[in-house]
Amino acid sequence: MTKLVPQYVSVWGLIAVVLVYSWNLLEFMGIGISAGIVFGLAILFNEIFLGMWLIAKGFNSSANDTVSAKAK
């Protein structure tokens, strides 16, 4: 694990993707839910937060250096 971004951001993104996929699957099966946009908001906020995090903090460069040193 490189830990370029915090683990909670990755877990948040994974949960949000599962929500979006489940929403799309329900729509495909013909089960339309009116609150489906809420599922999409989770990934939207994750993407915005991740972008702002990377602009403000950047990648964890020491973790990246460790991985590249192990590869040599």
Order of alpha helices (4+ residues) and beta strands (2+ residues): alpha-alpha-alpha
